[in-house]
Each structure stands twice: as structure tokens, then as C-alpha cells.
Amino acid sequence: MQFDRHGNRIWRQAKALLDSERIRQGIAEVAVPFGRCTEPSNIAAGGGHCPIRFRCVGCDHFSTDVSYLPDLEAYLADLIRNRERIAAMATADEWAKRESMPSEEEISKVRRLIHRVKNNLADLTDAERQHLEEATKLVRRSRQVLLGMPHIRQPLPDVRPERTA
């Protein structure tokens, strides 16, 4: 039950991947909030060099799966809550509010992705859904790191002593 950024199922025809193919996929992607990224420069930087500042739902390099559905729903709620909070702010300049405001396009895209994933879940039989729920619980429990929204890393200062010629 993996999906691209548009909510289209991917790997639908794959019944079982060879171990070597799973390893190759693991090397060619990096974990990002709500899924995986296959953008080469982001992979090379360990997920810390996203050219679109982690607006993953707007990027073709992004994919997700059912296990991220609760995270996507929480993210959507945060986007909507932040939009309302920023709109109600009277103490900030308009440019600051405009730059901070979650876009309607992003909110719509996340909402549409959640809807497509849920529709695919509704197409499953009860037995398939139960099996998927058990697998999802296991995957969510086994995730080792909390994938919050990344921040921009500051370069480390050069602490090397000055060398004389």
C-alpha cells in the first residue's frame, strides 16, 4: 500500500521483491516526514538537503504508505490550525504573514492525498484491512526516529587553529 504524491498506488503488481531489490531501494531513498524521498542530492545529504524545503507532497521524488496516514492527518490539522492562527495575527507585518502562511495548494494536496489513501483502504476486504492494520502497527512501533519537520542546518564554525607558513 505505497502511494506517490498524487495518491496513486505504486508497486501494485509486485507480489514479493527480491532481497537485493529491497536493499537497492533502501540505498536509493531516504526517510522524510510522511514517507520517503528518492531525490539524489537529498539522499546524498542524508535527507538534510531538500531543494524545495521539505514540501514533500509537491515533489515527484516523494512517496508514502499507509503507515504514515495518522501523521499526514496530523500534519493537515497543523497546516489548517497554523493558517488560522497566522490570519488572526495583528502584530506581524503582512510580508511575514504571507511568507509564513501555509498555502491553500499544499493544504489541498495533503487533503487529496489522505482522501486517495483512505479510498484505497476502503477497497480492501475485511481480512486484508485487518492484516494491513496489524502490519501498520508493527511498522509504526518499529520506527527508530521521530521524523519531525527538519530544520535548516547551520554550518559549523571553522575551529582549526591558524597555521603559519
C-alpha positions as CSV (number, residue, x, y, z in Angstrom):
1,M,0.0,0.0,0.0
2,Q,2.5,2.6,-1.2
3,F,1.5,5.8,-2.9
4,D,3.1,8.5,-4.9
5,R,2.5,12.2,-4.1
6,H,-0.8,12.2,-6.1
7,G,-2.2,9.3,-4.1
8,N,-1.7,6.7,-6.9
9,R,-0.8,3.2,-5.9
10,I,2.8,2.2,-6.7
11,W,4.2,-1.3,-6.7
12,R,0.7,-2.7,-7.3
13,Q,2.0,-5.5,-9.4
14,A,4.8,-6.5,-7.1
15,K,3.9,-9.6,-5.1
16,A,7.3,-10.0,-3.5
17,L,10.5,-8.2,-4.1
18,L,13.8,-10.0,-4.1
19,D,16.0,-9.2,-1.1
20,S,18.6,-7.5,-3.3
21,E,15.9,-5.2,-4.8
22,R,14.8,-4.2,-1.3
23,I,18.3,-3.4,-0.4
24,R,18.7,-1.4,-3.6
25,Q,15.6,0.6,-2.8
26,G,16.8,1.3,0.7
27,I,20.0,2.7,-0.6
28,A,18.2,4.8,-3.2
29,E,15.9,6.6,-0.8
30,V,15.9,8.4,2.5
31,A,13.2,8.8,5.1
32,V,11.5,12.2,5.2
33,P,8.4,13.4,7.1
34,F,5.4,11.3,6.0
35,G,7.3,8.9,3.6
36,R,10.4,8.5,1.5
37,C,12.4,10.7,-0.9
38,T,14.4,9.5,-3.9
39,E,15.9,12.9,-4.9
40,P,19.6,12.1,-5.4
41,S,21.0,15.3,-3.8
42,N,18.8,14.8,-0.8
43,I,19.8,11.2,-0.4
44,A,23.5,12.1,-0.6
45,A,22.9,14.6,2.2
46,G,21.1,12.1,4.4
47,G,17.8,13.9,4.0
48,G,19.1,17.3,5.0
49,H,19.4,19.0,1.6
50,C,15.9,19.2,0.2
51,P,15.8,21.7,-2.7
52,I,12.1,22.5,-2.0
53,R,12.4,22.8,1.8
54,F,10.5,19.6,2.7
55,R,7.3,20.4,0.9
56,C,7.4,16.7,0.0
57,V,3.8,16.4,-1.2
58,G,4.6,18.7,-4.0
59,C,7.6,16.7,-5.3
60,D,7.7,13.7,-7.7
61,H,10.5,12.2,-5.6
62,F,8.2,11.7,-2.7
63,S,6.2,8.5,-1.9
64,T,4.3,7.4,1.2
65,D,2.5,4.4,2.6
66,V,-0.5,3.6,4.8
67,S,1.6,3.7,7.9
68,Y,2.1,7.4,7.6
69,L,-1.7,8.1,7.4
70,P,-2.0,9.3,11.0
71,D,1.0,11.6,10.5
72,L,-0.5,13.0,7.3
73,E,-3.8,13.7,9.1
74,A,-2.0,15.4,12.0
75,Y,0.1,17.5,9.5
76,L,-3.1,18.6,7.7
77,A,-4.6,19.6,11.0
78,D,-1.5,21.6,11.9
79,L,-1.5,23.3,8.5
80,I,-5.1,24.4,8.9
81,R,-4.5,25.5,12.5
82,N,-1.4,27.5,11.6
83,R,-3.2,29.1,8.7
84,E,-6.0,30.3,11.0
85,R,-3.5,31.4,13.7
86,I,-1.4,33.5,11.2
87,A,-4.5,35.0,9.6
88,A,-5.7,36.2,13.0
89,M,-2.3,37.7,13.9
90,A,-2.5,41.5,14.2
91,T,1.1,42.0,15.4
92,A,3.0,40.9,12.3
93,D,3.8,42.6,9.0
94,E,1.9,41.4,6.0
95,W,5.0,40.1,4.3
96,A,5.9,38.0,7.3
97,K,2.4,36.6,7.5
98,R,2.3,35.9,3.7
99,E,5.7,34.1,3.9
100,S,4.6,32.0,6.9
101,M,1.1,31.2,5.7
102,P,0.6,27.5,4.6
103,S,-0.6,27.7,1.0
104,E,-4.0,26.6,0.0
105,E,-2.3,24.4,-2.6
106,E,-0.4,22.5,0.0
107,I,-3.4,22.0,2.2
108,S,-5.5,20.8,-0.8
109,K,-2.7,18.5,-1.9
110,V,-2.3,16.9,1.6
111,R,-6.1,16.6,1.9
112,R,-6.4,15.0,-1.5
113,L,-3.5,12.5,-0.7
114,I,-5.2,11.5,2.5
115,H,-8.5,11.0,0.7
116,R,-6.9,8.8,-2.0
117,V,-5.1,6.6,0.6
118,K,-8.4,6.2,2.5
119,N,-10.3,5.3,-0.6
120,N,-7.7,2.6,-1.4
121,L,-8.2,1.3,2.1
122,A,-11.9,1.1,1.6
123,D,-11.5,-1.1,-1.4
124,L,-9.8,-3.8,0.7
125,T,-11.6,-6.8,2.1
126,D,-12.0,-7.0,5.9
127,A,-9.3,-9.6,6.1
128,E,-6.9,-7.6,4.0
129,R,-7.7,-4.4,6.1
130,Q,-7.1,-6.3,9.3
131,H,-3.8,-7.7,8.1
132,L,-2.7,-4.2,6.9
133,E,-3.7,-2.6,10.2
134,E,-1.5,-5.2,12.1
135,A,1.4,-4.6,9.7
136,T,1.0,-0.8,10.1
137,K,1.0,-1.0,13.9
138,L,4.2,-3.1,13.7
139,V,5.9,-0.6,11.3
140,R,4.9,2.4,13.3
141,R,6.1,0.8,16.5
142,S,9.5,-0.2,15.0
143,R,10.4,3.3,13.6
144,Q,13.5,4.2,15.4
145,V,13.5,8.0,14.9
146,L,10.9,10.7,15.3
147,L,10.6,12.4,11.9
148,G,9.6,15.9,12.7
149,M,9.8,18.7,10.2
150,P,13.5,19.2,9.5
151,H,15.3,22.5,10.1
152,I,18.0,24.2,8.2
153,R,21.4,23.2,9.4
154,Q,23.8,26.0,10.3
155,P,27.3,25.4,9.1
156,L,29.8,24.6,11.8
157,P,32.3,27.3,12.5
158,D,35.9,26.6,11.4
159,V,37.7,25.8,14.7
160,R,41.0,24.8,13.2
161,P,43.9,26.9,14.6
162,E,45.5,29.3,12.1
163,R,48.6,27.8,10.5
164,T,51.6,29.8,9.7
165,A,53.6,29.2,6.5
